[in-house]
């Protein structure tokens, strides 16, 4: 057989096993992120994922060899790729459903992690593991030399695994998100199935169903958002989650504490990393923050310093750095945070640091009976600055405006009035521009302001 014919004969089998192996590794890496929302990220999690996927590949190889001997290769591959596409959709639904199964909590932690991973990811691994033996049989049936053909199939399978690992780890997860990746892998497997057996009507039926499910699982329309969770295609919405994102390092979320809406917790994967009282930065909620505070106060007194220079390793919710700036104005606080997504979460959902001041009598203005100021942290001042104000008067303003009401006794009386500065613009621009400024000079637009900025999420300096 000439070299040209040999190359063309091995090209399709090699490409097939390359893509299927890449899909297996992409699913394996995505599995770590999907399960982290329910189980966290630990040695148990990754041991279970790697072990279950390898077990699935092993079982799939065993089944694939028998399928290759019994059925025509092209029809077998079309069926297997089609079933693998279905299994990808099942991953999305099962992960959401199994994560809420209370009975799994009866197991010890390693057993619970292993059970969750096995239920969700074993079947897809088995189905994709059947591909290589069937492809190898198809290549051998074309009359290619046995040793070289098997070697090529193994090599291209390994190359696909490497490519899938790097592609998912370095690019896909951060740019697309785990759920979108699963849907993309499912669509790719469906496309391969149709290429191998274009006349199989079941594939067209599944393609129609697949498109509907993708829309219900991903589309930003109300009915899809309402229906998707009931089918397990979306995570059930949690009204207490104010912000969530998938970064290159982990799943991050900021949650409001139920019944205590002024308190928020910062989550990375399944673990709480910090807790903050939004109306009082000095009220440290987390034990390690209280310990840091006690140590810092002791060192500050020992050294006789009212301004500190501190390096914080890991941003978390940026609770302690804000505490230091509030207690020791003018201090230098450097934060080393490897994940930009953590900083983004702290800015977007933990919002601007502020405090509420009950103004003392001596500082009240003319006619004021009581006054509350909201002061927002302004880094350039190393201090809080007034951005909102609410004052209560008795009859002072009403007399000048002659605003009266008739009481139950029929007598006319002057009303009591309130005088509020809801937002002191342009003063509020100071903390927004300073606290939301990025290293490249751009300004991240707070999520609550984006609807009023035409959807703009970033302000870029004019060049």
C-alpha positions as CSV (number, residue, x, y, z in Angstrom):
1,X,0.0,0.0,0.0
2,X,1.5,3.4,-1.0
3,X,2.1,6.1,1.6
4,X,-0.7,8.4,0.3
5,X,-3.3,5.8,0.6
6,X,-2.0,4.7,4.0
7,X,-2.2,8.3,5.3
8,X,-5.7,8.8,4.1
9,X,-6.9,5.5,5.5
10,X,-5.6,6.3,9.0
11,X,-6.6,10.0,9.0
12,X,-10.3,9.6,9.8
13,X,-9.7,7.0,12.6
14,X,-6.9,9.1,14.1
15,X,-9.1,12.3,14.0
16,X,-12.0,10.4,15.6
17,X,-10.0,9.0,18.5
18,X,-8.2,12.3,18.9
19,X,-11.6,14.1,19.4
20,X,-13.1,11.5,21.6
21,X,-10.1,11.4,23.9
22,X,-10.1,15.2,24.1
23,X,-13.8,15.1,25.1
24,X,-13.0,12.6,27.9
25,X,-10.4,14.9,29.4
26,X,-12.5,18.0,29.0
27,X,-15.3,16.3,30.9
28,X,-12.8,15.1,33.5
29,X,-11.6,18.6,34.2
30,X,-15.0,20.1,34.1
31,X,-16.2,17.4,36.6
32,X,-13.9,19.0,39.2
33,X,-15.6,22.3,38.8
34,X,-19.2,21.0,38.6
35,X,-18.8,18.9,41.7
36,X,-17.0,21.7,43.6
37,X,-20.3,23.6,44.0
38,X,-21.7,20.7,46.0
39,X,-18.6,19.0,47.5
40,X,-15.9,21.5,47.5
41,X,-12.5,20.9,45.9
42,X,-10.4,18.4,47.9
43,X,-8.1,15.4,47.6
44,X,-11.2,13.2,47.9
45,X,-12.9,15.0,45.0
46,X,-10.1,14.7,42.5
47,X,-9.2,11.1,43.6
48,X,-12.9,10.1,42.9
49,X,-13.0,12.0,39.6
50,X,-9.8,10.5,38.2
51,X,-10.6,7.0,39.5
52,X,-14.2,7.1,38.2
53,X,-13.2,8.4,34.7
54,X,-10.4,5.8,34.4
55,X,-12.8,3.0,35.5
56,X,-15.2,4.2,32.9
57,X,-12.6,4.2,30.2
58,X,-11.5,0.7,31.3
59,X,-15.1,-0.7,31.2
60,X,-15.6,1.1,27.9
61,X,-12.5,-0.4,26.3
62,X,-13.7,-3.8,27.3
63,X,-17.2,-3.3,25.9
64,X,-15.9,-1.5,22.8
65,X,-13.8,-4.5,21.8
66,X,-16.9,-6.7,21.8
67,X,-19.0,-4.1,20.0
68,X,-16.3,-3.9,17.4
69,X,-16.4,-7.6,16.7
70,X,-20.2,-7.8,16.5
71,X,-21.3,-4.6,14.7
72,X,-20.3,-2.6,11.6
73,X,-17.8,0.1,12.7
74,X,-19.5,3.2,11.2
75,X,-23.0,2.4,12.6
76,X,-21.5,1.4,15.9
77,X,-19.6,4.7,16.2
78,X,-22.7,6.7,15.2
79,X,-24.7,5.0,17.9
80,X,-22.0,5.4,20.6
81,X,-21.4,9.1,19.8
82,X,-25.1,9.7,19.9
83,X,-25.5,8.0,23.2
84,X,-22.5,9.9,24.6
85,X,-24.1,13.2,23.5
86,X,-27.2,12.2,25.5
87,X,-25.0,11.4,28.4
88,X,-23.5,14.9,28.4
89,X,-27.0,16.4,28.8
90,X,-27.6,13.9,31.7
91,X,-24.4,15.2,33.4
92,X,-25.9,18.6,33.7
93,X,-29.2,17.4,35.1
94,X,-27.8,14.6,37.4
95,X,-25.2,16.9,38.9
96,X,-27.9,19.4,40.0
97,X,-30.2,16.6,41.2
98,X,-27.7,14.4,43.0
99,X,-26.2,17.5,44.7
100,X,-29.6,17.8,46.6
101,X,-30.0,14.2,47.6
102,X,-30.1,14.3,51.4
103,X,-29.7,10.5,51.8
104,X,-26.1,10.7,50.5
105,X,-25.2,12.6,53.6
106,X,-25.7,9.3,55.5
107,X,-22.3,8.2,54.0
108,X,-19.0,9.2,55.3
109,X,-17.4,12.0,53.3
110,X,-15.1,10.0,51.0
111,X,-18.1,7.6,50.2
112,X,-20.4,10.5,49.6
113,X,-18.0,12.2,47.2
114,X,-17.3,8.9,45.4
115,X,-21.0,8.2,45.1
116,X,-21.8,11.6,43.6
117,X,-19.0,11.4,41.1
118,X,-19.9,7.8,40.0
119,X,-23.6,8.5,39.5
120,X,-22.9,11.6,37.4
121,X,-19.7,10.8,35.4
122,X,-19.3,7.0,35.1
123,X,-21.7,6.4,32.2
124,X,-20.3,9.2,30.0
125,X,-16.8,7.8,30.6
126,X,-17.9,4.3,29.7
127,X,-19.5,5.4,26.4
128,X,-16.5,7.5,25.3
129,X,-14.2,4.7,26.4
130,X,-15.8,2.4,23.8
131,X,-14.7,4.5,20.9
132,X,-11.0,3.6,20.7
133,X,-11.5,-0.2,20.2
134,X,-14.2,0.3,17.6
135,X,-12.0,2.9,15.7
136,X,-9.0,0.5,15.9
137,X,-11.0,-2.3,14.4
138,X,-12.3,0.1,11.6
139,X,-8.7,1.1,10.8
140,X,-7.5,-2.6,10.7
141,X,-10.4,-3.5,8.4
142,X,-8.9,-1.1,5.9
143,X,-5.9,-3.3,5.4
144,X,-3.4,-1.3,7.3
145,X,-0.5,-2.9,9.1
146,X,-1.5,-4.1,12.6
147,X,1.3,-2.8,14.8
148,X,1.6,0.6,13.1
149,X,-2.2,1.1,13.1
150,X,-2.6,0.3,16.8
151,X,0.4,2.5,17.6
152,X,-1.1,5.4,15.7
153,X,-4.5,5.0,17.3
154,X,-2.9,5.0,20.8
155,X,-0.7,8.0,20.0
156,X,-3.5,10.1,18.6
157,X,-5.7,9.1,21.6
158,X,-3.0,10.3,24.0
159,X,-2.5,13.5,21.9
160,X,-6.2,14.2,22.1
161,X,-6.2,13.7,25.9
162,X,-3.3,16.2,26.2
163,X,-5.0,18.7,23.9
164,X,-8.3,18.4,25.8
165,X,-6.5,18.8,29.2
166,X,-4.7,22.0,28.2
167,X,-7.6,23.4,26.2
168,X,-10.1,23.0,29.1
169,X,-7.7,24.0,31.9
170,X,-6.0,27.0,30.2
171,X,-8.9,28.4,28.2
172,X,-12.3,26.9,28.0
173,X,-13.4,26.8,31.7
174,X,-12.5,30.5,32.3
175,X,-13.9,31.7,29.0
176,X,-17.0,29.6,28.6
177,X,-18.0,28.2,32.0
178,X,-18.5,24.6,32.8
179,X,-22.1,24.2,31.8
180,X,-21.5,25.8,28.3
181,X,-18.6,23.4,27.9
182,X,-20.7,20.4,28.6
183,X,-23.3,21.5,26.0
184,X,-20.6,22.2,23.5
185,X,-19.1,18.7,24.0
186,X,-22.5,17.2,23.6
187,X,-23.1,19.1,20.3
188,X,-19.7,18.0,19.0
189,X,-20.4,14.3,19.8
190,X,-23.8,14.6,18.1
191,X,-22.1,16.1,15.0
192,X,-19.6,13.2,14.9
193,X,-22.5,10.7,15.1
194,X,-24.3,12.3,12.2
195,X,-21.1,12.2,10.1
196,X,-20.7,8.5,10.6
197,X,-24.4,7.6,9.9
198,X,-26.2,10.5,8.3
199,X,-29.3,8.5,7.6
200,X,-30.0,7.5,11.2
201,X,-33.3,9.2,11.9
202,X,-32.9,8.9,15.7
203,X,-30.0,11.3,15.5
204,X,-32.2,14.0,13.9
205,X,-34.8,13.4,16.6
206,X,-32.2,13.8,19.3
207,X,-30.8,16.9,17.6
208,X,-34.2,18.6,17.8
209,X,-34.6,17.6,21.4
210,X,-31.0,18.7,22.1
211,X,-31.6,22.2,20.7
212,X,-34.7,22.6,22.9
213,X,-32.8,21.4,26.0
214,X,-29.9,23.8,25.3
215,X,-32.3,26.7,25.0
216,X,-34.0,25.8,28.3
217,X,-30.6,25.3,30.0
218,X,-28.8,28.4,28.6
219,X,-31.2,31.0,27.1
220,X,-31.6,34.2,29.1
221,X,-35.4,34.3,28.7
222,X,-37.9,34.1,31.5
223,X,-39.7,30.9,30.6
224,X,-36.4,29.0,30.0
225,X,-35.1,30.2,33.4
226,X,-38.4,29.1,35.1
227,X,-38.6,25.7,33.3
228,X,-34.9,24.8,33.3
229,X,-34.5,24.1,37.0
230,X,-37.5,21.8,37.1
231,X,-35.7,19.5,34.6
232,X,-32.4,19.9,36.3
233,X,-30.9,21.8,33.4
234,X,-30.2,24.8,35.6
235,X,-29.3,25.3,39.2
236,X,-32.3,26.3,41.2
237,X,-32.1,30.1,41.7
238,X,-31.0,31.1,45.2
239,X,-32.4,34.6,46.0
240,X,-29.6,35.1,48.5
241,X,-26.8,34.8,45.9
242,X,-25.8,38.3,44.9
243,X,-22.9,37.4,42.7
244,X,-21.4,34.2,41.2
245,X,-18.8,33.5,38.6
246,X,-16.4,30.8,37.5
247,X,-12.8,32.0,37.4
248,X,-9.7,30.2,36.2
249,X,-9.2,29.0,39.8
250,X,-12.5,28.3,41.4
251,X,-16.2,29.0,41.6
252,X,-16.8,32.2,43.6
253,X,-20.1,33.4,45.1
254,X,-21.2,36.2,47.4
255,X,-24.3,35.3,49.4
256,X,-26.6,37.3,51.6
257,X,-27.1,35.8,55.1
258,X,-30.8,34.9,55.5
259,X,-32.6,37.0,58.1
260,X,-29.5,39.2,58.3
261,X,-29.5,41.1,55.0
262,X,-26.7,43.5,56.2
263,X,-24.3,40.5,56.4
264,X,-22.7,38.7,53.4
265,X,-20.5,35.7,53.1
266,X,-17.8,35.1,50.4
267,X,-17.7,31.5,49.1
268,X,-14.9,29.8,47.1
269,X,-16.2,26.5,45.8
270,X,-18.1,25.1,48.8
271,X,-16.1,26.8,51.5
272,X,-16.8,30.1,53.2
273,X,-13.7,32.3,53.1
274,X,-15.0,35.5,54.8
275,X,-18.0,37.2,56.2
276,X,-18.7,40.9,56.4
277,X,-21.3,43.2,58.0
278,X,-21.9,45.8,55.3
279,X,-23.0,48.5,57.7
280,X,-20.0,48.2,60.0
281,X,-16.6,47.3,58.7
282,X,-15.2,47.3,62.3
283,X,-17.5,44.4,63.2
284,X,-15.3,41.4,62.1
285,X,-17.6,38.4,61.7
286,X,-15.0,35.6,61.0
287,X,-12.8,34.2,63.7
288,X,-9.5,34.5,61.8
289,X,-10.3,38.2,61.1
290,X,-10.8,38.7,64.9
291,X,-7.5,37.0,65.6
292,X,-5.7,39.1,62.9
293,X,-7.3,42.2,64.5
294,X,-6.1,41.3,68.0
295,X,-2.5,40.6,66.8
296,X,-2.4,43.8,64.7
297,X,-3.7,46.0,67.6
298,X,-1.1,44.5,69.9
299,X,1.7,45.1,67.5
300,X,0.5,48.6,66.8
301,X,0.6,49.5,70.5
302,X,3.9,47.8,71.0
303,X,5.5,49.8,68.2
304,X,3.7,53.0,69.0
305,X,2.4,53.4,65.4
306,X,-0.8,54.9,64.1
307,X,-0.1,54.1,60.5
308,X,0.8,50.6,59.4
309,X,2.3,48.9,56.4
310,X,0.7,45.5,55.8
311,X,0.9,42.8,53.1
312,X,-2.2,40.5,53.0
313,X,-1.7,37.2,51.2
314,X,-5.0,36.3,49.6
315,X,-7.9,38.8,49.2
316,X,-10.8,36.7,50.2
317,X,-13.7,39.2,50.7
318,X,-11.1,42.0,51.3
319,X,-12.6,42.3,54.8
320,X,-9.4,42.6,56.8
321,X,-7.7,45.1,54.4
322,X,-10.8,47.3,54.7
323,X,-10.8,47.0,58.4
324,X,-7.1,48.1,58.6
325,X,-7.8,51.1,56.4
326,X,-10.8,52.1,58.6
327,X,-9.0,51.7,62.0
328,X,-5.6,53.0,61.0
329,X,-6.2,55.8,58.3
330,X,-3.3,56.4,56.1
331,X,-1.9,52.9,56.4
332,X,-0.4,51.1,53.4
333,X,-2.2,47.9,52.7
334,X,-1.0,45.7,49.8
335,X,-3.1,42.6,48.9
336,X,-1.5,39.7,46.9
337,X,-4.5,37.9,45.3
338,X,-3.7,35.5,42.4
339,X,-7.3,35.3,41.2
340,X,-8.7,38.5,39.6
341,X,-12.2,36.9,39.9
342,X,-12.0,37.2,43.7
343,X,-11.3,40.9,43.5
344,X,-14.1,41.3,41.0
345,X,-16.5,39.5,43.3
346,X,-15.5,41.6,46.3
347,X,-16.1,44.8,44.3
348,X,-19.3,43.8,42.5
349,X,-21.3,42.2,45.3
350,X,-19.6,43.4,48.5
351,X,-20.2,46.9,47.1
352,X,-18.7,50.1,48.5
353,X,-17.6,50.0,52.1
354,X,-19.7,52.5,54.1
355,X,-20.8,53.4,57.6
356,X,-23.9,55.1,59.1
357,X,-23.2,58.0,61.4
358,X,-25.8,59.2,64.0
359,X,-24.8,62.9,64.0
360,X,-24.4,64.3,67.5
361,X,-26.5,67.3,68.6
362,X,-23.6,69.8,68.4
363,X,-23.1,69.1,64.7
364,X,-26.8,69.4,63.7
365,X,-27.7,72.2,61.3
366,X,-30.3,74.9,61.8
367,X,-33.7,73.4,62.6
368,X,-32.6,69.8,62.5
369,X,-33.8,67.5,65.3
370,X,-32.0,64.3,64.2
371,X,-29.6,63.5,61.4
372,X,-28.0,60.3,59.9
373,X,-25.2,60.5,57.4
374,X,-23.9,57.6,55.3
375,X,-20.2,57.9,54.7
376,X,-18.5,55.9,52.0
377,X,-14.8,54.9,52.1
378,X,-12.6,57.2,49.9
379,X,-9.1,55.8,49.4
380,X,-7.5,59.1,48.3
381,X,-8.6,60.6,51.6
382,X,-7.8,57.5,53.6
383,X,-11.1,58.2,55.4
384,X,-14.8,58.0,55.0
385,X,-16.7,60.9,53.2
386,X,-20.3,61.9,53.4
387,X,-22.3,60.7,50.4
388,X,-25.8,60.4,51.7
389,X,-27.7,62.3,54.4
390,X,-31.2,62.1,56.1
391,X,-32.4,64.9,58.5
392,X,-35.6,65.1,60.5
393,X,-37.2,68.4,61.4
394,X,-40.1,69.3,63.5
395,X,-42.0,72.4,62.3
396,X,-39.0,74.4,61.1
397,X,-39.5,73.9,57.3
398,X,-43.2,73.5,57.4
399,X,-43.7,76.9,59.0
400,X,-41.7,78.6,56.3
401,X,-43.6,76.7,53.6
402,X,-46.9,77.0,55.5
403,X,-47.7,73.3,55.2
404,X,-50.4,72.3,57.6
405,X,-52.8,69.5,58.3
406,X,-56.1,69.3,60.3
407,X,-55.8,67.0,63.3
408,X,-58.5,64.8,64.9
409,X,-59.5,67.7,67.1
410,X,-60.2,69.9,64.0
411,X,-57.3,72.2,64.7
412,X,-54.7,73.1,62.0
413,X,-51.1,72.1,62.8
414,X,-47.8,72.2,61.1
415,X,-46.4,69.0,59.7
416,X,-43.0,67.5,60.6
417,X,-40.7,67.1,57.6
418,X,-37.7,65.0,56.4
419,X,-34.9,66.4,54.3
420,X,-32.9,63.7,52.5
421,X,-29.9,63.7,50.2
422,X,-30.4,60.3,48.6
423,X,-27.1,60.4,46.6
424,X,-24.7,63.4,46.8
425,X,-23.6,63.6,43.2
426,X,-20.9,64.2,42.1
427,X,-19.5,63.3,45.5
428,X,-20.5,59.7,45.1
429,X,-18.3,59.5,42.0
430,X,-15.2,59.7,44.2
431,X,-15.6,56.2,45.9
432,X,-17.0,54.7,42.7
433,X,-14.1,55.8,40.5
434,X,-11.5,55.0,43.2
435,X,-12.8,51.6,44.4
436,X,-13.8,50.3,41.0
437,X,-10.6,51.4,39.2
438,X,-8.6,48.6,37.6
439,X,-4.9,48.3,37.1
440,X,-5.2,49.2,33.4
441,X,-6.9,52.5,34.2
442,X,-10.4,51.3,33.3
443,X,-13.4,51.6,35.6
444,X,-15.7,48.6,36.3
445,X,-19.3,49.8,36.3
446,X,-21.1,48.5,39.4
447,X,-23.7,45.9,38.4
448,X,-26.6,48.0,39.8
449,X,-25.6,51.0,37.6
450,X,-25.3,49.0,34.3
451,X,-29.0,49.3,33.3
452,X,-28.5,53.1,33.4
453,X,-25.3,52.9,31.4
454,X,-26.8,51.1,28.4
455,X,-25.4,47.8,29.6
456,X,-21.8,49.1,29.7
457,X,-19.7,47.1,32.2
458,X,-16.5,49.0,31.8
459,X,-15.4,52.7,31.3
460,X,-12.3,53.0,29.2
461,X,-10.1,56.2,29.2
462,X,-10.3,58.2,26.0
463,X,-7.1,57.9,23.9
